[in-house]
Amino acid sequence: MANSMKELGRLGQKRYGGFFYEEFLKELQGRKGIAVYQEMSENDDVVGAILFAIEMLIRQAIWDVQPGGTTPADEEARDFVLSCMDDMSDTWSDTVSEILSFLTYGWSAHEIVYKRRCGKRKDPRLRSKYTDGLIGWQKLPIRAQETLYEWLYDDNDNIVGLVQNPPPDFGLINIPIEKLLLFKTKSRKGNPEGRSILRNAYRDWYFKRRIQEIEGIGIERDLAGLPTMTAPEGLNIWDEEDPEMVAMRVAAERVVQNIRRDSLEGLVVPNGWKVELLSTGGRRQFDTSAIIERYDSRIAMTVLADFILMGHQSVGSFALSSDKTKMFSMAIGSYLDIICEVFNNVAIPALIDINGDHFAGITDYPQLTHGDVEDANLEKLGNFINQMVGCGVLIPDEGLEDFVRDAAGMPERLEDWDDKEDTSASDGGTDPNGNQKNPTKPPSSNVSPDDDDLDTEEEDAEDLEKAKKARQRLGRKARR
């Protein structure tokens, strides 16, 4: 019974002195790995296109905060969190952009910096759009991955902070975990460094880069030719025992190695020496373009983004592209969920609690939510609603109308809008020239309406009554 409340085992982390060695490739461990992922993200066209697509889709997503209950205090807490998101020194969009670096490196750490909301002040610790005196977020700055020195842990494998070693002074800064928002792509043995989404693409990227370098060298040699230099007859530059011959051979090798086609090309040849450029004939055995395209496809496939290559390789149908983009959108939605979870579990509760008893009456903490990253297919949505309404499963009401308006990007419905009296049904309306059509009133007091006019008037009255009842069923105001 004494051990039932005590943790006995360990996570089994490969961690020594605050450094993790879970990655089996040494070139991807620690700062070396950060440098590799930075090169991949900033120096590769396909990787750059993938990360750009992810960031642009996430930055255009709509963020909202839902109250933790239905009381006025819950609504106030929700409005307060929204105001804090809009009252930081960095915009919310820029903050999200910094957070997204956890996709490239596997993790991203941001320090929570607070301020007192005291209106227009010079001191950034007091400057705010609001004057309520509450404590809000001043900023959520990133603590760059390359500045990490080590992680701090207790004896029970619980992370307690990190030590930063940032420029320009490169001092050691201890930041406790309570002050940090730690975003990571996945959790494996509690490793705070997560796993880069580019990890599976590293092998393909490595070979692709090497082939591109070889291809560039080959093109240069094909254009310039293969330089050769022949010594004068009777001069044995291969005599290793003669220092003068060795020096001549080294100089000749240096000359042929440095021959380049550029604006300063030229060569001074001593008397008797002969320089030739050998051209390379025929086609190569390997098509480097096809090989590079294959690696590009593999790189994009590792993050479900191979749809970006459709049209460039003359393959792929519209239906296939639609399925792939849907899977890509689902993956991006999971990244948005990660961001929301960190805010809902750490940032927002800490923000509410630091303001003391001001929000003591709330039911629960507000929750950060996100919208979809892609627009709904209006044609499919319209057909679905039409079928559901036709079979009686859905009843058109104001909630359904609001949903359709939001999905289609249409203006919101005006709650206090009253229909003007519709006189077109009773007086017959007017034609395009403004002349009255089918008047129910006689044109003069000397002419009495016939039976057809009376029938028309009764039908119009009956239609008006049906319209009133229909609007009442939909919860709208009846026409007066």
VENHU-V223365 format. One record per pair of residues at least 24 apart in sequence whose ideal C-beta (glycine too) atoms are under 10 Angstrom apart, sorted by the first residue. I is the first residue (numbers start at 1). J is the second residue. Records with the same first field share a line. If there is no record, write none. Layout:
I: J ; J
This chain:
6: 156
7: 156 ; 157 ; 158
9: 157
10: 155 ; 156 ; 157 ; 189
11: 153 ; 156 ; 157 ; 158 ; 188 ; 189 ; 190 ; 191
12: 157 ; 189 ; 190
13: 151 ; 153 ; 157 ; 188 ; 189 ; 190 ; 191 ; 192
14: 189 ; 191
15: 150 ; 151 ; 153 ; 157 ; 189 ; 190 ; 191 ; 192
17: 150 ; 151
18: 148 ; 149 ; 150 ; 151 ; 152 ; 153 ; 162 ; 163
19: 148 ; 149 ; 150 ; 151 ; 193
20: 150 ; 151 ; 189 ; 191 ; 192 ; 193
22: 188 ; 189 ; 191 ; 193 ; 195
23: 106 ; 191 ; 193 ; 195 ; 196 ; 199
25: 199 ; 202 ; 203
27: 202 ; 206
28: 196 ; 198 ; 199 ; 202
29: 193
30: 146 ; 148 ; 150 ; 193
31: 145 ; 146 ; 147 ; 148 ; 149
33: 105 ; 106 ; 145 ; 193 ; 196 ; 199 ; 202
34: 104 ; 105 ; 106 ; 144 ; 145 ; 146 ; 147 ; 148 ; 193 ; 196
35: 146
36: 196 ; 198 ; 202 ; 205 ; 206
37: 101 ; 103 ; 104 ; 105 ; 106 ; 145 ; 196 ; 197 ; 198 ; 199 ; 202 ; 205
38: 101 ; 104 ; 105 ; 145 ; 146
39: 205 ; 209
40: 104 ; 196 ; 198 ; 201 ; 202 ; 205 ; 206 ; 209 ; 299
41: 101 ; 103 ; 104 ; 105 ; 196 ; 198
42: 104
43: 205 ; 209
44: 198 ; 201 ; 205 ; 208 ; 209 ; 212 ; 296 ; 299
45: 296 ; 299
46: 201 ; 204 ; 205 ; 208 ; 292 ; 295 ; 296 ; 297 ; 298 ; 299 ; 300 ; 305 ; 306 ; 308 ; 309
47: 104 ; 197 ; 198 ; 201 ; 205 ; 296 ; 299 ; 300 ; 302 ; 303 ; 305
49: 296 ; 299 ; 300 ; 305 ; 308 ; 309
50: 103 ; 197 ; 198 ; 201 ; 299 ; 300 ; 302 ; 303 ; 304 ; 305 ; 306 ; 308 ; 328
51: 100 ; 101 ; 103 ; 104 ; 197 ; 198 ; 303 ; 305
52: 308
53: 303 ; 305 ; 307 ; 308 ; 325 ; 328 ; 332
54: 100 ; 103 ; 104 ; 197 ; 303 ; 305 ; 328 ; 331 ; 332 ; 335 ; 373
55: 96 ; 97 ; 100 ; 101 ; 103 ; 332
56: 373
57: 328 ; 329 ; 332 ; 333 ; 335 ; 336 ; 372 ; 373 ; 374
58: 93 ; 96 ; 97 ; 99 ; 100 ; 103 ; 332 ; 333 ; 335 ; 336 ; 339 ; 370 ; 373
59: 92 ; 93 ; 94 ; 96 ; 97 ; 100 ; 373
60: 93 ; 371 ; 373 ; 374
61: 96 ; 332 ; 333 ; 336 ; 339 ; 370 ; 371 ; 372 ; 373 ; 374
62: 369 ; 370 ; 371 ; 372 ; 373 ; 406
63: 92 ; 93 ; 96 ; 336 ; 339 ; 340 ; 343 ; 368 ; 369 ; 370 ; 371
64: 367 ; 368 ; 369 ; 370 ; 371
65: 343 ; 344 ; 348 ; 366 ; 367 ; 368 ; 369
66: 344 ; 366 ; 367 ; 368 ; 369
67: 362 ; 363 ; 364 ; 365 ; 366 ; 367
68: 348 ; 352 ; 359 ; 362 ; 363 ; 364 ; 365 ; 366 ; 367
69: 361 ; 362 ; 363 ; 364 ; 365 ; 366
70: 363
71: 361 ; 362 ; 363
72: 361 ; 362
73: 358 ; 359 ; 360 ; 361 ; 362 ; 363
74: 359 ; 361 ; 362 ; 363 ; 364 ; 365 ; 366
75: 362 ; 366
76: 358 ; 359 ; 361 ; 362 ; 366
77: 348 ; 351 ; 352 ; 355 ; 358 ; 359 ; 361 ; 362 ; 363 ; 364 ; 365 ; 366
78: 348 ; 362 ; 365 ; 366 ; 367
79: 366
80: 117 ; 130 ; 132 ; 134 ; 136 ; 348 ; 351 ; 352 ; 355 ; 358 ; 359 ; 366
81: 136 ; 137 ; 343 ; 347 ; 348 ; 351 ; 352 ; 365 ; 366 ; 367 ; 368
82: 366 ; 368
83: 117 ; 128 ; 129 ; 130 ; 132 ; 134 ; 136 ; 137
84: 114 ; 115 ; 117 ; 128 ; 130 ; 134 ; 135 ; 136 ; 137 ; 138 ; 347 ; 348 ; 351
85: 136 ; 137 ; 140 ; 343 ; 368
86: 129 ; 130 ; 136
87: 115 ; 117 ; 127 ; 128 ; 129 ; 130 ; 136 ; 137 ; 138
88: 113 ; 115 ; 128 ; 136 ; 137 ; 138 ; 139 ; 140 ; 141
89: 113 ; 115 ; 124 ; 127 ; 137 ; 138 ; 139 ; 140 ; 141
90: 137 ; 138 ; 139 ; 140 ; 141 ; 142
92: 140
94: 139
95: 137 ; 139 ; 140 ; 141 ; 142
96: 140 ; 336 ; 339 ; 370
97: 142
98: 140 ; 141 ; 142 ; 144 ; 183
99: 140 ; 142 ; 181 ; 183 ; 335 ; 338 ; 339 ; 342 ; 343
100: 183 ; 335 ; 339
101: 142 ; 144 ; 145 ; 183
102: 142 ; 145 ; 182 ; 183 ; 184 ; 185 ; 193 ; 194 ; 196 ; 197 ; 335 ; 338 ; 339 ; 342
103: 183 ; 185 ; 194 ; 196 ; 197 ; 198 ; 303 ; 332 ; 335 ; 338
104: 145 ; 185 ; 196 ; 197 ; 198
105: 144 ; 145 ; 146 ; 148 ; 184 ; 185 ; 193 ; 194 ; 195 ; 196 ; 197 ; 198
106: 145 ; 183 ; 184 ; 185 ; 186 ; 191 ; 192 ; 193 ; 194 ; 195 ; 196 ; 197 ; 198 ; 199
107: 145 ; 148 ; 182 ; 183 ; 184 ; 185 ; 186 ; 191 ; 192 ; 193 ; 194 ; 195 ; 196
108: 142 ; 143 ; 144 ; 145 ; 181 ; 182 ; 183 ; 184 ; 185 ; 194 ; 339 ; 342
109: 141 ; 142 ; 143 ; 144 ; 145 ; 147 ; 148 ; 151 ; 161 ; 162 ; 164 ; 175 ; 177 ; 179 ; 180 ; 181 ; 182 ; 183 ; 184 ; 192
110: 139 ; 140 ; 141 ; 142 ; 143 ; 179 ; 180 ; 181 ; 182 ; 183 ; 342 ; 347
111: 139 ; 140 ; 141 ; 142 ; 143 ; 162 ; 164 ; 173 ; 175 ; 176 ; 179 ; 180 ; 181
112: 137 ; 138 ; 139 ; 140 ; 141 ; 178 ; 179 ; 180 ; 181 ; 346 ; 347 ; 350 ; 351 ; 354
113: 137 ; 138 ; 139 ; 140 ; 141 ; 179
114: 138 ; 139 ; 179 ; 350 ; 351 ; 354 ; 355
115: 139
132: 355 ; 358
133: 355 ; 358
134: 351 ; 354 ; 355 ; 356 ; 358 ; 359
135: 351 ; 354 ; 355 ; 356 ; 358
136: 351 ; 354 ; 355
137: 347 ; 350 ; 351
140: 180 ; 181 ; 343 ; 347
142: 181 ; 183
143: 173 ; 175 ; 179 ; 180 ; 181 ; 182
145: 193
147: 173
148: 192 ; 193
149: 173 ; 174
151: 177 ; 191 ; 192 ; 193
152: 176 ; 177
153: 190 ; 192
157: 189 ; 190
158: 190
159: 190 ; 191 ; 192
162: 192
177: 346
178: 346 ; 350
179: 350
180: 342 ; 346
181: 339 ; 342 ; 343 ; 345 ; 346 ; 347 ; 350
182: 342 ; 346
183: 335 ; 338 ; 339 ; 341 ; 342 ; 343
184: 338 ; 342
185: 334 ; 335 ; 338
186: 338
194: 338
197: 302 ; 303 ; 304 ; 305 ; 331 ; 335
198: 299 ; 302 ; 303
199: 302
200: 298 ; 299 ; 301 ; 302 ; 303
201: 295 ; 298 ; 299 ; 300 ; 301 ; 302 ; 303
202: 299 ; 302
203: 295 ; 298 ; 299 ; 302
204: 294 ; 295 ; 296 ; 297 ; 298 ; 299 ; 300 ; 301 ; 302
205: 295 ; 296 ; 298 ; 299 ; 302
206: 295
207: 291 ; 292 ; 294 ; 295 ; 298
208: 291 ; 292 ; 293 ; 294 ; 295 ; 296 ; 298 ; 299
209: 292 ; 295
211: 286 ; 288 ; 289 ; 291 ; 292 ; 295
212: 288 ; 291 ; 292 ; 295
214: 288
215: 284 ; 286 ; 288 ; 289 ; 291 ; 292
216: 288
218: 280 ; 284 ; 288
219: 288
220: 260 ; 261
221: 277 ; 278 ; 279 ; 280
222: 279 ; 280 ; 284
223: 261 ; 279
224: 259 ; 260 ; 261 ; 262 ; 265 ; 277 ; 279
225: 259 ; 261 ; 276 ; 277 ; 278 ; 279 ; 280
226: 256 ; 259 ; 276 ; 277 ; 278 ; 279 ; 280
227: 255 ; 256 ; 257 ; 258 ; 259 ; 260 ; 267 ; 275 ; 276 ; 277 ; 278
228: 252 ; 256 ; 274 ; 275 ; 276 ; 277 ; 278
229: 253 ; 255 ; 256 ; 259 ; 267 ; 269 ; 273 ; 274 ; 275 ; 276
230: 272 ; 273 ; 274 ; 275 ; 276
231: 270 ; 272 ; 273 ; 274
232: 270 ; 271 ; 272 ; 273 ; 274
233: 272 ; 274
234: 272
235: 272 ; 273
248: 273
300: 324 ; 328
303: 328 ; 331 ; 332
304: 328 ; 329 ; 330 ; 331 ; 332
305: 331 ; 332
322: 377
325: 374
326: 374
328: 373 ; 374
329: 372 ; 373 ; 374
330: 373 ; 374
331: 373
332: 372 ; 373 ; 374
333: 370 ; 371 ; 372 ; 373 ; 374
335: 370 ; 373
336: 368 ; 369 ; 370 ; 371 ; 372 ; 373
337: 369 ; 370
339: 368 ; 370
340: 367 ; 368 ; 369 ; 370
341: 367 ; 368
342: 368
343: 367 ; 368 ; 369
344: 368 ; 369
371: 406
372: 407
375: 407 ; 408 ; 409
376: 403 ; 404 ; 406 ; 407 ; 408 ; 409
377: 407
378: 404 ; 407 ; 408 ; 409
381: 407 ; 408
382: 407 ; 408
395: 473 ; 474
396: 470 ; 473 ; 474 ; 475
397: 473 ; 474 ; 475 ; 476
398: 474 ; 475 ; 476
399: 475
400: 474
401: 474 ; 476
413: 476
416: 477
417: 476 ; 477
418: 476 ; 477 ; 479 ; 480
419: 467 ; 471 ; 476 ; 477 ; 478 ; 479 ; 480
420: 479 ; 480
421: 479 ; 480
422: 464 ; 467 ; 479 ; 480
424: 460
425: 459 ; 460 ; 461 ; 463 ; 464 ; 467 ; 479
426: 457 ; 460 ; 461 ; 463 ; 464
427: 460
428: 456 ; 460
